[in-house]
Amino acid sequence: MSAQIERHGDEQLVAIRREVLNDVEHAVGNLLQRVHHVARGAGVGAAQGQRLQSALNDLERLLELLFDYVSPVDVQVRPTDADRIAESLAAQLRAQGVAEIGHGPAAGLQVLADPRVLTRSFLLLARVCAPECEAGGQVAVELVRDPAGDRVQFLVQAAADRLPPISAQSSLARAVAGRLIELQGGELHARPRPACACAVVLPAAS
């Protein structure tokens, strides 16, 4: 497999053909299906079988995140109401069992974003941030003014005394979410202030 590698400081940019990546993803999917089938028929004890299936599920999720991180993404940003973005993030947190998540008023703000790509970002963020969030928290919306231009910040509140360590899989999920947000001209900040799980910053639409 040929790939172009470009170095930028500590980072390496690797260009991989999309069709090659699709073939690898398909092959890995087929292999995981075969392993799941063998595991179900291995005849091990119930407890061991459950642990094996759980480990395979973890491996499958980890590989899915890895492919998400390296796969090309078609991003098409357009002006989008900030309150729609905030509600989308809140909805993903509610789906993770964080009760009564609301969002502050967006005051007619618009951001430049691709709502389709943000949906995937917010799904991953919700899984990572949910353990840190307290019931009744909010997705707060703030307008941030700086010399580079106005930005809109979406803050996910957290319980100050409930900040569990981040696992390797959660770190990868956050990295994937951050990459998708950066492709839209935005930024992702983890725990940017006390009692805050994360902040998504997107450029304001002029």
C-alpha positions as YAML, in Angstrom:
chain: A
units: angstrom
residues:
- id: 1
  name: MET
  ca: [0.00, 0.00, 0.00]
- id: 2
  name: SER
  ca: [1.56, 3.27, -1.07]
- id: 3
  name: ALA
  ca: [1.12, 6.30, 1.14]
- id: 4
  name: GLN
  ca: [2.42, 9.84, 1.12]
- id: 5
  name: ILE
  ca: [3.92, 10.92, 4.44]
- id: 6
  name: GLU
  ca: [4.45, 14.56, 5.38]
- id: 7
  name: ARG
  ca: [6.00, 15.61, 8.68]
- id: 8
  name: HIS
  ca: [4.89, 18.63, 10.72]
- id: 9
  name: GLY
  ca: [6.77, 18.74, 14.02]
- id: 10
  name: ASP
  ca: [5.58, 15.81, 16.13]
- id: 11
  name: GLU
  ca: [2.74, 15.02, 13.70]
- id: 12
  name: GLN
  ca: [2.79, 12.91, 10.56]
- id: 13
  name: LEU
  ca: [0.21, 13.43, 7.83]
- id: 14
  name: VAL
  ca: [-0.40, 10.21, 5.92]
- id: 15
  name: ALA
  ca: [-2.38, 10.19, 2.68]
- id: 16
  name: ILE
  ca: [-4.04, 6.82, 2.04]
- id: 17
  name: ARG
  ca: [-6.20, 5.88, -0.91]
- id: 18
  name: ARG
  ca: [-9.88, 5.72, 0.02]
- id: 19
  name: GLU
  ca: [-10.46, 2.45, -1.84]
- id: 20
  name: VAL
  ca: [-7.60, 0.78, 0.05]
- id: 21
  name: LEU
  ca: [-9.04, 1.91, 3.37]
- id: 22
  name: ASN
  ca: [-12.46, 0.58, 2.36]
- id: 23
  name: ASP
  ca: [-10.92, -2.81, 1.52]
- id: 24
  name: VAL
  ca: [-9.13, -2.95, 4.89]
- id: 25
  name: GLU
  ca: [-12.31, -2.02, 6.77]
- id: 26
  name: HIS
  ca: [-14.27, -4.70, 4.91]
- id: 27
  name: ALA
  ca: [-11.60, -7.34, 5.60]
- id: 28
  name: VAL
  ca: [-11.44, -6.45, 9.31]
- id: 29
  name: GLY
  ca: [-15.25, -6.61, 9.53]
- id: 30
  name: ASN
  ca: [-15.31, -10.08, 8.01]
- id: 31
  name: LEU
  ca: [-12.55, -11.24, 10.36]
- id: 32
  name: LEU
  ca: [-14.41, -9.94, 13.43]
- id: 33
  name: GLN
  ca: [-17.57, -11.75, 12.33]
- id: 34
  name: ARG
  ca: [-15.62, -15.01, 12.07]
- id: 35
  name: VAL
  ca: [-14.03, -14.48, 15.50]
- id: 36
  name: HIS
  ca: [-17.45, -13.76, 17.05]
- id: 37
  name: HIS
  ca: [-18.80, -16.97, 15.47]
- id: 38
  name: VAL
  ca: [-15.88, -19.04, 16.78]
- id: 39
  name: ALA
  ca: [-16.23, -17.47, 20.25]
- id: 40
  name: ARG
  ca: [-19.94, -18.36, 20.42]
- id: 41
  name: GLY
  ca: [-19.20, -21.99, 19.56]
- id: 42
  name: ALA
  ca: [-16.02, -22.40, 21.60]
- id: 43
  name: GLY
  ca: [-17.79, -24.28, 24.40]
- id: 44
  name: VAL
  ca: [-16.25, -22.22, 27.21]
- id: 45
  name: GLY
  ca: [-18.08, -21.51, 30.46]
- id: 46
  name: ALA
  ca: [-20.80, -18.87, 30.58]
- id: 47
  name: ALA
  ca: [-18.70, -16.37, 32.54]
- id: 48
  name: GLN
  ca: [-15.67, -16.84, 30.30]
- id: 49
  name: GLY
  ca: [-17.85, -16.62, 27.21]
- id: 50
  name: GLN
  ca: [-19.30, -13.30, 28.38]
- id: 51
  name: ARG
  ca: [-15.84, -11.91, 29.07]
- id: 52
  name: LEU
  ca: [-14.66, -13.02, 25.64]
- id: 53
  name: GLN
  ca: [-17.64, -11.44, 23.91]
- id: 54
  name: SER
  ca: [-17.14, -8.25, 25.90]
- id: 55
  name: ALA
  ca: [-13.47, -8.10, 24.90]
- id: 56
  name: LEU
  ca: [-14.40, -8.64, 21.24]
- id: 57
  name: ASN
  ca: [-17.00, -5.87, 21.45]
- id: 58
  name: ASP
  ca: [-14.40, -3.54, 22.93]
- id: 59
  name: LEU
  ca: [-11.98, -4.44, 20.13]
- id: 60
  name: GLU
  ca: [-14.68, -3.81, 17.53]
- id: 61
  name: ARG
  ca: [-15.46, -0.35, 18.97]
- id: 62
  name: LEU
  ca: [-11.76, 0.49, 19.15]
- id: 63
  name: LEU
  ca: [-11.20, -0.47, 15.50]
- id: 64
  name: GLU
  ca: [-14.28, 1.54, 14.51]
- id: 65
  name: LEU
  ca: [-12.78, 4.60, 16.20]
- id: 66
  name: LEU
  ca: [-9.43, 4.00, 14.53]
- id: 67
  name: PHE
  ca: [-11.06, 3.87, 11.09]
- id: 68
  name: ASP
  ca: [-13.05, 7.00, 11.93]
- id: 69
  name: TYR
  ca: [-9.81, 8.77, 12.83]
- id: 70
  name: VAL
  ca: [-7.99, 7.99, 9.56]
- id: 71
  name: SER
  ca: [-10.89, 7.96, 7.08]
- id: 72
  name: PRO
  ca: [-11.42, 10.91, 4.71]
- id: 73
  name: VAL
  ca: [-14.44, 13.06, 5.59]
- id: 74
  name: ASP
  ca: [-16.54, 15.12, 3.21]
- id: 75
  name: VAL
  ca: [-17.33, 18.33, 5.11]
- id: 76
  name: GLN
  ca: [-19.76, 20.94, 3.80]
- id: 77
  name: VAL
  ca: [-20.17, 23.80, 6.27]
- id: 78
  name: ARG
  ca: [-23.08, 26.21, 6.08]
- id: 79
  name: PRO
  ca: [-24.70, 28.77, 8.39]
- id: 80
  name: THR
  ca: [-26.61, 26.87, 11.07]
- id: 81
  name: ASP
  ca: [-28.56, 28.16, 14.07]
- id: 82
  name: ALA
  ca: [-26.52, 27.84, 17.25]
- id: 83
  name: ASP
  ca: [-29.57, 26.74, 19.22]
- id: 84
  name: ARG
  ca: [-29.98, 23.81, 16.80]
- id: 85
  name: ILE
  ca: [-26.36, 22.81, 17.42]
- id: 86
  name: ALA
  ca: [-26.82, 23.11, 21.19]
- id: 87
  name: GLU
  ca: [-29.96, 20.98, 21.13]
- id: 88
  name: SER
  ca: [-28.20, 18.34, 19.04]
- id: 89
  name: LEU
  ca: [-25.42, 18.10, 21.65]
- id: 90
  name: ALA
  ca: [-27.97, 18.05, 24.48]
- id: 91
  name: ALA
  ca: [-29.95, 15.27, 22.77]
- id: 92
  name: GLN
  ca: [-26.86, 13.07, 22.54]
- id: 93
  name: LEU
  ca: [-26.18, 13.60, 26.25]
- id: 94
  name: ARG
  ca: [-29.79, 12.72, 27.10]
- id: 95
  name: ALA
  ca: [-29.40, 9.52, 25.09]
- id: 96
  name: GLN
  ca: [-26.48, 8.58, 27.37]
- id: 97
  name: GLY
  ca: [-28.71, 8.85, 30.45]
- id: 98
  name: VAL
  ca: [-27.76, 12.32, 31.63]
- id: 99
  name: ALA
  ca: [-31.11, 13.65, 32.86]
- id: 100
  name: GLU
  ca: [-32.61, 17.04, 32.10]
- id: 101
  name: ILE
  ca: [-29.88, 18.38, 29.88]
- id: 102
  name: GLY
  ca: [-30.97, 21.70, 28.43]
- id: 103
  name: HIS
  ca: [-29.20, 24.53, 26.69]
- id: 104
  name: GLY
  ca: [-28.89, 28.24, 27.23]
- id: 105
  name: PRO
  ca: [-30.38, 30.79, 24.87]
- id: 106
  name: ALA
  ca: [-28.42, 31.23, 21.64]
- id: 107
  name: ALA
  ca: [-29.78, 34.74, 21.01]
- id: 108
  name: GLY
  ca: [-30.13, 34.24, 17.25]
- id: 109
  name: LEU
  ca: [-26.48, 33.26, 16.76]
- id: 110
  name: GLN
  ca: [-25.42, 31.23, 13.76]
- id: 111
  name: VAL
  ca: [-22.29, 29.14, 13.29]
- id: 112
  name: LEU
  ca: [-20.52, 27.70, 10.27]
- id: 113
  name: ALA
  ca: [-20.86, 23.93, 10.60]
- id: 114
  name: ASP
  ca: [-21.83, 20.67, 8.95]
- id: 115
  name: PRO
  ca: [-24.67, 19.31, 11.15]
- id: 116
  name: ARG
  ca: [-24.26, 15.81, 9.72]
- id: 117
  name: VAL
  ca: [-20.61, 15.59, 10.72]
- id: 118
  name: LEU
  ca: [-21.31, 17.24, 14.08]
- id: 119
  name: THR
  ca: [-23.83, 14.51, 14.90]
- id: 120
  name: ARG
  ca: [-21.05, 11.91, 14.89]
- id: 121
  name: SER
  ca: [-18.82, 14.23, 16.92]
- id: 122
  name: PHE
  ca: [-21.51, 14.82, 19.53]
- id: 123
  name: LEU
  ca: [-22.30, 11.10, 19.81]
- id: 124
  name: LEU
  ca: [-18.67, 10.39, 20.69]
- id: 125
  name: LEU
  ca: [-18.42, 13.37, 23.04]
- id: 126
  name: ALA
  ca: [-21.59, 12.37, 24.88]
- id: 127
  name: ARG
  ca: [-20.19, 8.91, 25.57]
- id: 128
  name: VAL
  ca: [-16.99, 10.42, 26.95]
- id: 129
  name: CYS
  ca: [-18.54, 13.31, 28.89]
- id: 130
  name: ALA
  ca: [-21.65, 11.63, 30.31]
- id: 131
  name: PRO
  ca: [-19.84, 10.15, 33.34]
- id: 132
  name: GLU
  ca: [-18.65, 13.66, 34.25]
- id: 133
  name: CYS
  ca: [-22.02, 15.41, 33.89]
- id: 134
  name: GLU
  ca: [-24.47, 15.96, 36.69]
- id: 135
  name: ALA
  ca: [-28.23, 15.56, 36.26]
- id: 136
  name: GLY
  ca: [-29.86, 18.85, 35.41]
- id: 137
  name: GLY
  ca: [-26.72, 20.28, 33.82]
- id: 138
  name: GLN
  ca: [-26.78, 22.47, 30.75]
- id: 139
  name: VAL
  ca: [-25.17, 22.88, 27.38]
- id: 140
  name: ALA
  ca: [-24.42, 26.59, 27.73]
- id: 141
  name: VAL
  ca: [-23.88, 28.78, 24.65]
- id: 142
  name: GLU
  ca: [-21.46, 31.71, 24.72]
- id: 143
  name: LEU
  ca: [-20.28, 34.18, 22.09]
- id: 144
  name: VAL
  ca: [-16.49, 34.51, 22.28]
- id: 145
  name: ARG
  ca: [-14.92, 37.58, 20.71]
- id: 146
  name: ASP
  ca: [-11.27, 37.53, 19.71]
- id: 147
  name: PRO
  ca: [-9.01, 39.26, 17.14]
- id: 148
  name: ALA
  ca: [-9.34, 36.29, 14.79]
- id: 149
  name: GLY
  ca: [-13.12, 36.72, 14.57]
- id: 150
  name: ASP
  ca: [-16.18, 35.83, 16.58]
- id: 151
  name: ARG
  ca: [-16.66, 32.24, 17.69]
- id: 152
  name: VAL
  ca: [-19.49, 30.44, 19.44]
- id: 153
  name: GLN
  ca: [-18.68, 28.16, 22.36]
- id: 154
  name: PHE
  ca: [-20.83, 25.25, 23.52]
- id: 155
  name: LEU
  ca: [-19.97, 24.30, 27.11]
- id: 156
  name: VAL
  ca: [-20.95, 20.98, 28.67]
- id: 157
  name: GLN
  ca: [-21.28, 21.39, 32.42]
- id: 158
  name: ALA
  ca: [-19.87, 18.73, 34.72]
- id: 159
  name: ALA
  ca: [-19.80, 17.93, 38.40]
- id: 160
  name: ALA
  ca: [-16.58, 19.35, 39.84]
- id: 161
  name: ASP
  ca: [-16.08, 16.31, 42.08]
- id: 162
  name: ARG
  ca: [-16.91, 13.76, 39.39]
- id: 163
  name: LEU
  ca: [-13.98, 13.78, 37.00]
- id: 164
  name: PRO
  ca: [-13.00, 10.13, 36.43]
- id: 165
  name: PRO
  ca: [-9.77, 9.29, 34.61]
- id: 166
  name: ILE
  ca: [-10.09, 9.01, 30.84]
- id: 167
  name: SER
  ca: [-9.51, 5.54, 29.38]
- id: 168
  name: ALA
  ca: [-7.48, 4.97, 26.22]
- id: 169
  name: GLN
  ca: [-10.66, 4.23, 24.27]
- id: 170
  name: SER
  ca: [-12.30, 7.43, 25.54]
- id: 171
  name: SER
  ca: [-9.20, 9.40, 24.61]
- id: 172
  name: LEU
  ca: [-9.40, 8.01, 21.08]
- id: 173
  name: ALA
  ca: [-13.13, 8.82, 20.89]
- id: 174
  name: ARG
  ca: [-12.38, 12.39, 21.96]
- id: 175
  name: ALA
  ca: [-9.58, 12.60, 19.38]
- id: 176
  name: VAL
  ca: [-11.98, 11.49, 16.62]
- id: 177
  name: ALA
  ca: [-14.56, 14.04, 17.75]
- id: 178
  name: GLY
  ca: [-11.88, 16.72, 17.86]
- id: 179
  name: ARG
  ca: [-10.69, 15.87, 14.35]
- id: 180
  name: LEU
  ca: [-14.22, 16.12, 12.94]
- id: 181
  name: ILE
  ca: [-14.74, 19.47, 14.66]
- id: 182
  name: GLU
  ca: [-11.39, 20.81, 13.44]
- id: 183
  name: LEU
  ca: [-12.32, 19.91, 9.86]
- id: 184
  name: GLN
  ca: [-15.18, 22.41, 10.23]
- id: 185
  name: GLY
  ca: [-12.84, 25.17, 11.38]
- id: 186
  name: GLY
  ca: [-13.63, 24.63, 15.05]
- id: 187
  name: GLU
  ca: [-11.87, 23.42, 18.18]
- id: 188
  name: LEU
  ca: [-12.54, 20.94, 20.98]
- id: 189
  name: HIS
  ca: [-11.26, 21.67, 24.49]
- id: 190
  name: ALA
  ca: [-11.36, 19.02, 27.21]
- id: 191
  name: ARG
  ca: [-12.14, 20.29, 30.73]
- id: 192
  name: PRO
  ca: [-11.41, 23.95, 29.82]
- id: 193
  name: ARG
  ca: [-12.59, 25.28, 33.20]
- id: 194
  name: PRO
  ca: [-13.78, 23.95, 36.58]
- id: 195
  name: ALA
  ca: [-17.06, 22.04, 36.43]
- id: 196
  name: CYS
  ca: [-16.87, 21.83, 32.64]
- id: 197
  name: ALA
  ca: [-16.45, 18.51, 30.84]
- id: 198
  name: CYS
  ca: [-15.68, 19.95, 27.41]
- id: 199
  name: ALA
  ca: [-16.17, 22.93, 25.13]
- id: 200
  name: VAL
  ca: [-16.92, 22.85, 21.40]
- id: 201
  name: VAL
  ca: [-15.92, 26.08, 19.65]
- id: 202
  name: LEU
  ca: [-17.22, 26.84, 16.15]
- id: 203
  name: PRO
  ca: [-16.73, 29.90, 13.94]
- id: 204
  name: ALA
  ca: [-19.63, 32.32, 13.97]
- id: 205
  name: ALA
  ca: [-21.36, 32.91, 10.64]
- id: 206
  name: SER
  ca: [-20.82, 36.48, 9.49]
...
